[in-house]
Amino acid sequence: MISLFAALLLAVSLVSLGVGAIPTGPAQVAAALGHAAGLVDGNPATDNLARIITQIRLPRLLLGILVGMGLAMAGAVMQALFRNPMADPGLLGVSSGAALGAVATIVLGVSLAPALFAFAGDWLLPSTAFAGGLVSLGLVYRLARVNYRTDIPTMLLAGVAVNAITGALIGLLSYVASDTELRDLIFWSLGSLEITDWWRLALTAAIVLPGCALMLPHAAALNANLLGENEARHLGHDIESVKLRLILLVALVVGVLVAVSGVIGFVGLLVPHLLRLMTGPDHRLLLPTTGLFGATLLVLADMVARTAVAPAEIPIGIITAVLGGPFFLWLLVRHRRRQAA
C-alpha cells in the first residue's frame, strides 16, 4: 500500500514538472534534469528549459510535497489525539497565530521596525509567522494544563478562543492596511507555493522531514489512545508524554509550513479522513500513507492553481477549500445520519 502511494506521488511529480506556461514532455523534463545535473550535453533550448525546471518548477514541487505531507500527517495526529475525525492542525491555534504574525509584519513591519525589516529582508515574514504560531501554541497549551495534565477538551476550547482572538486582530490589521498591503495580505493568507530560494527550501525540509519522521514511532500509542486515555495507560503508554511530544511536533511542522507557504486549509482534515476510510485506523499504515497522499493531493492542487487561469495564478488555498468544503459538509451529514440511526 505504501509503495503504491509512493509510486502515485512520483508519477504526479513528473507530470507537475512538465506543466506550466511552456508545456514539457517527460523526455524533455528528463533531458533538462540530466543537463542541470551535468549528465547530458545541452543546447540553448535545453539550457533555458533546465533553468525553468530547476529554478521555478522543481523548488515549487518540492515545497508542495513538504507542505502536503506535513499538514496531512499533522492532521492525522490531531484526529487521533482528539479522537475526532473533524479535528485538524488549526485547532491548536498555530495556523492563526502564524497568520497574525505574518499579517502584522506586512502591515506594520516597515513603519515600526524599518531597521529590522532592512536587516532581515525576505526572512522577516517567515520568522514572525513562525514566532506567532509558537506564541499561540504556548498560550493554548498553558490554558489546557490542569493538575499537571493536558486536558484535551480544554485544549480544544482554548484553541477555538485563540483562533477567534487572532482572527479579530487579523481583521483589524486588514482594515488599516493599504491597498498594496491588502493584496499581499490576501494572497499570503490564501496560501502559495511560489518559492525560488533553495536555502529556505532546504531549511524547511530540515525541520519538516525529521518532524514527520518522529511522528511515526508514536503510531502504537495513537492506536491505544483511540480506545481512551485510561485504556492507553493500562496498555503501558505514557500518554501525557506522548501528547506533549506530538503537540510540539505538530506545532513545529505546521508553524514552519505556514511561515513559508501561508495558510492552506482543509489538507489536514480531508486527507487523513479519506485514508482512514481506505486503509483503516491503524496508524502504523495510516501515518505514512497520509503523508504520501497529502503530498500528491497538494501537488495536483498546485497544478490546477497555476494553470486554470494562466498566466495568472489562483491561490492554492482556494483550490483546497473548494475540495475540502464539500467534503467537510459530507462528513457532517454522515455523522448526523449515524447519530440518527
N, C-alpha and C positions, 0 to 999 in steps of 0.2 A: 504493500500500500504506500509506504513512504517513497519507494523508488518510483512508483507511478506518478506521484505528485511532483517529485524532483524532475522527472522527465518532462512533465507538463510545463513546469516553470522554465526549463531550459528551452523548450520549443517556443514558448511565448516570448522569451527574452530575445531569441534570434529574430523573430518576426518584428519585435519592437525596434531593433537596431536598423531595420530596413524601412521603417515607416517614418515619413516626415515630408517636408516640403520637396525634397528630392527623393522620390521612391527608389529603393535599392533592393536588388535581388539577393538571395542568400549567397550566391557565388561572389557577387561584388562585395558584400559585407565581409566574407571570409578573406578575400584578397586585400581589402582595406585594413583589416585587423592584422593580417600577416605582414603587410607593408609597414604598419605602425610598429610592429614588433621587430622589424628588421629581417624578417624571414623571406620576404618576397620583394623582388625588384619592382619599382613602380614607374609611373609616368605622371605628367601633370594632373590628369584627371584622377588618377588613383591617389595622388598626394592630397588633393582637395577633399576627396571623399573620406580619406583616412582622418583628416583634421575634423571634418563634420562628425564622424562617428566617435572618435576618441575624445574630442573636446566638448561635444554637446550631447550626443545621444547616449554614449556609454556612461558618463557620470550620472545622467538623469535616470538611466535604467538601474544602476546600482543603488542610487538613493531610493528609488521606488521599491526595490527588493527589501532594503533595510527597513523602510517605513512600514510596508505591508506586513513583513514578518514580525517586527516589534509590536505594532499595535494589535495584531491578531493574537499573538501569544500572551500579551498583557491582558487582553480581553478574556481569554480562556482562563487565565489565573484568577482574574477578578470574579468571574462567574462561579468558579469553584469555591473561592473564599466566601462569597456571599450566598452560595448555594441558590443562585438565582440566574436563570438564563438571560435575563434582561439587564444584567449588570455590564458595565463597560469601563474602560480606564478613566473616563471623565468623572466617575463617581468620587474619586479622591480629590478632585479639585486641581489636579496637576495641569490639565489642559487649559482650564480657565485662568489659573494663576499665571501660566506661561504666556497666555494671550494678553493678560493685563500688563505683564512686564514688557512685552513687545509693543503694545499699543502706546504705553507711556513713553517708551523710547522714541517711537515715530512722532508723537505729538509734542512731547516736552523735551526730548533729548538735546536738540541743538540749542534751545533757548536757556535751559537750566544748567547744562554741563557742556559747553562748547569745547573746552579743552579735552575732556574725556572722550567726546564724540570724535574729535580730530585724531586723538591718540589711538583709540580702539578701531576706528573705521568700520569695516564690514563685520567685525567680530562683536561689536557692541550689542546689536539687536539679538543674536542668538544667546549671548551671555546674559542679558537682562531677562530674556524669556525663560531661560533655564533657572535663573535665580527666583523668578516669580513662581515657577512651578514648585520649587523646593519650599518656599515660604508657605504656600498654600497647603502643601502636604504636611509640613510641620504643625500648622495650626489644626488641621483636621485630625492628625494623629494624637496631638496633645488633648484635644477635646474628647477623643474616643478612649483614653486611658481611664479605666475605672477600677479601683482596688488592685492596681498593678497588673491589670489585664486589659487587652484590647477588645472592646465591645463592638462587634461588627454592626449591629443595628444603630448604635450611636455614631459610629464612623460614617454610615450611610447618611444619617440625618445631618451630621456636621458637614459632609461633602455637599449636600444639597444647599445648606445655608451659605457655605463659602462660594459655591458656584453662583448663587443669587447675588451676593455682595460684589464679587468680581465682575459679574455681568452688568450690574448697575454702574460700576466705576468705568467699565469699558464704554458703556453708553454715554456717560458724561464726557469722557475724553473725545468720543466721536462727535459729540455736539459742538465742542470748541475747536475741532480740527479744521484746518484749511482744506480747500478743495484738493490740492495735491496730496496732502497728508491723508485725506479721507480715501483717495483712490488707493494709496499704498496700504492703508489700514484694511480696507475691504478685501483687496487681493490677498494680503497675508493671512487674514482671518479665515479665508476660504481654502487656504492650502495651495501649495505649488511645489513641484519637484524640480524647478529650474535651478540648476547648480552647475558651475564650471570650475569651482575651487576644489582641486583634488586633495589639498591638505585638509580642508574642512570635512570632506567626504571620508578621508582616512580616519580622522579623529572621531567622527560619528560611528564608523564601523568598529573602531577600537573600544567603544563603550557599549554599543548596542549588541554586537555579536556575543561578547562574554556575558552580558546581562541576560540575553535569551538562553545561552547555554547553561547558566546557573539556575534557570527555572526548571530544567529537565529533571535533575535529581530529586525534585520535590513531588514528582508525579504520584508516588505511592501515598504520601501524606495528603495530597489533594483528593485522591480516591477515598481515603479514610474520612476526610473532612466532609465528604458528601453525605456520610451517614450521621454526622453530627459531631460537635467538638468533643463531647464526653466520650463518645464511641472511639474517636480518633486517639484520645489519650489512653483509653484502655487497650488499644492496639499498639501502644508503645511510641506514639509520636508526640514530641514536644510541640504541641500545636501553637503555643504562644510564640515560640522561637521561629516556627515556620511562617506564621503570619507576619512577624516583623521583617524577616528576610525577604519574603515575597512582596510585601508592600513597598519596601525600599527598592527592590529590583524593578517593580512596575513603575515607580515614580522616576527612577533614574532613566529607564528606557524611554518612557513617554515624554519626560521633560526634555531630553536631548532631541527626540524626533520632532516635537512641536517647535523647538528652538530653530531647527534647520528647515522645516517644511511647512510651518504654520499648522493650523488646526484642520485636521482631516477626520471627519466624523464617520461613525457607523461601521468602520472596518472592525473595531474591537467587539462590536455587537453582532454583526452579520456573520463573519467568518467562523467564529467558534461554534455558534449555534448550528450552522449548516454542517460543519464537520462532525459535530456530535450526533446529528441525525444520520450521517453516513458511516461513521466509524465506531459509534458507541461512546460511553462516558469514560472509558479507561484513558487516563491522562498520559500514560506511557506511550500511547499511539496518538492521542488527541493533540498533545502539545506540538510535536514535530510536524504533523500533517497540517495543523492550523497555521504554523509559521510559513510552510511552503505554499499553501493555498492563499494565504493572505498576501504574500509577495506576488503571486500570479495575478490575483484579482486587482491589485493596485497597479501593476504594470499594464494590464488590459485597460483599466480606467484612465491611465495616463495617455495611452494611445488614442482613446476617444477624445480626451481633453485637448490634445494638441492637433488633432486632425478634423474634428467635427466642423469647426468654423475657421479653418486655416485661411490666411496666415495668423489670425487671432488665436488666442488660447483661452479655453474655459478653465476657471479654477477647478482643480481636481476635487475639492470638497463638494462642489455642486454635483459632480458625477456620482460620488459615493453616496450623497444624500438622496439622489434620485433612485439609486439602487436600494439603499438602506431604509428609507422612509416607508415604502410599501411593505417591505419585509417586516419592519417593526409592527406595523398595523396588523399584518398577518399573525405575528406572534401574540398580540393582544387578543385577537379574535379566537385563536386556537386555545389560548389559556382560558378564556371565558367559557368556551364550549366544554372544556374539560371540567371546569368547576360546576357547570350546569348538569353534566352527565351523572 
